[in-house]
Amino acid sequence: MHNLSNIMRILLSILAISSLLLLLLSSTTTTNKAIITKKIHNVVSKSSPLHVHDENLQVAHSNCEGTLYPELCISTLASLFPGTSLKRKSIAELISGIINHTVDIVKISASNCTGIKNKFGSEIDTRENRALDDCLELFEDTILDLSDALSDLQSRNTSAKRYHHLQTLFSASMTNQFTCLDGFFYSKGKIRKQIEKRLYRISQLVSNSLVMLEKIPKEQKKTDQQVFPEYGEMVDGFPRWVTRKDRRLLQASTNATAMSADLVVAKDGSGNFTTISEAVEAAPKSSTKRFVIYIKEGGYFENVEVVKKKTMLMFIGDGIGKTVVKAHRNVVDGWTTFRSATVAVMGKGFIARDMTFENSAGPSKHQAVALRSGADLSAFYRCSFVGYQDTLYAHSLRQFYKECDVYGTVDFVFGNAAVVLQDSNLYARKPNPNQKNIFTAQGREDPNQNTGISILNCKVTAAADLIPFKSEFQTYLGRPWRQYSRTVYLNSLIDDVVDPRGWLEWDGDFALSTLYYGEYMNRGPGANTISRVNWPGYRVINSSMEANQFTAESFIQVSDWLPSDNIPFYSGLN
């Protein structure tokens, strides 16, 4: 075993050197390629008595072509598939090997964080402890998502739907690592430095896997025009991922819903529970059938969490402003942004209708989330989200919002989900003095993530408290939270509250060349694009073909999971 370890270390060092040279092969003539290949062989021969096949190096290079971290990709494949086994593996098997290796690193990272808490618990401040708790939850979610991806990779199904599902899971896994690190933003300690190296490695391995997915043959390939292919086919204006039964529930009257609910929450004691959290706790885990919780009119002052194992839950209230869940966690008082949410949902297939989610911390408390969703295939119908900074945290995976109201000030629709807001209202509120209002702050970290914010046929305007003071505050459509931020406004009414420049820089020229910001066929006094920013990544979309890629149909394959019996939706631009 000792000799084998030495041999592997030598092999990996050789591959690291040779991979740099191999990257030149794709841009040289046939003669030059032959010369470079000979030089690689000479380097390998002089460095080690082992015979390393040029063919295997070529196989590794071919599979890793186009990845953002090619040296890591080549060395990982070589270590996981030594000798000649590499060339006998399919792309799906190679990706599975990388993902299994990634899961091991995630488990080590979780163990490391637990060890830090156990060893230094009394020396760590409250915010750092909460950030570590965030990381542990996010690591657990990452393992579940990557395990789901591994099952999918072992399937013989080669459809485009499978490809998009894997893209979604990988994108969310990367987002989780950066969210973990975000929790230490206000920390003065050194914990982040102790954990970040592994988290960056996890993200890089998954990033490479995202690129390698493109090499898996698909029955239906996306076209070059498809920018957001994640939403899928729409039926009558809503994603197909909602079943026929769910559609009936969403469209039913309140009385009919109450009669069919599995549990009832009522402040006056007339239901099964008086708090929403008690009802969620009583709901089954890992359910494959819809479980309905009817929440009667009233104010519920609590923080509610729907964990990942609480699947297929549905909240139904008595209407916006009638059924209200409200709390006030915020970063000024020591919470992380992730943990500040009044309601946090992670369970797949979550649906809510006819209720208000509010964070009442106020504009001086900075980040204070009303709703955080990391629930795949989640939908919100006729709901209101009320806060100031960071109101609606569309954290990850696929989400859909229909006929909803969102109120806030700074970055108040943000996150890194693949999310469509359709037929909704976005209201900028009166911020603190010297603050600016920004409707969106999208957080895509990697150009291959399938994430972004699509705002379709919405109203973008000022809330009642801002209207008398519109001239005193600047308001923008969005700013780039991350390097590859991606946001579009389509067929929407944009009021004069929006600054003529439209968009705001985050920090100097950060992300201005790599972001994707677009506007298509908007109307209203704030929709004129003549004075818009001239960033390389900004565009006025003139092609309906390009604009269609941001619709619920193309972006989140919505008809695959939200059939329209309950939530009416439309698949295209209209």
Secondary structure, 3 states (H helix, E strand, C coil): CHHHHHHHHHHHHHHHHHHHHHCCHHHCCHHHHHHHHHHHHHHHHHHCCCCCCHHHHHHHHHHHCCCCCHHHHHHHHHHHCCCCHHHHCCHHHHHHHHHHHHHHHHHHHHHHHHHHHHHHHHHCCHHHHHHHHHHHHHHHHHHHHHHHHHHHHCCCCCCHHHHHHHHHHHHHHHHHHHHHHHCCCCCCCCHHHHHHHHHHHHHHHHHHHHHHHCCCCCCCCCCCCCCCCCCCCEECEEECCCCHHHHHHHHCCHHHHHHHCCEEECCCCCCCECCHHHHHHHCCCCCCCCEEEEECCEEEECCEEECCCCCCEEEECCCCCCEEEEECCCCCCCCCCHHHCCEEECCCCCEEEEEEEEECCCHHHCECCCEEECCCCEEEEEEEEECCECCEEECCCEEEEECCEEEECCCCEEECCEEEEECCEEEECCCCCCCCEECEEECCCCCCCCCEEEEECCEEEECCCCHHHHHHCCEECECCCCCCCEEEEECCEECCCCCCCCECCCCCCCCCCCCEEEEECCECCCCCCCCCCCCCCEEECCCHHHHHCCCHHHHHCHHHCCCCCCCCECCCCC
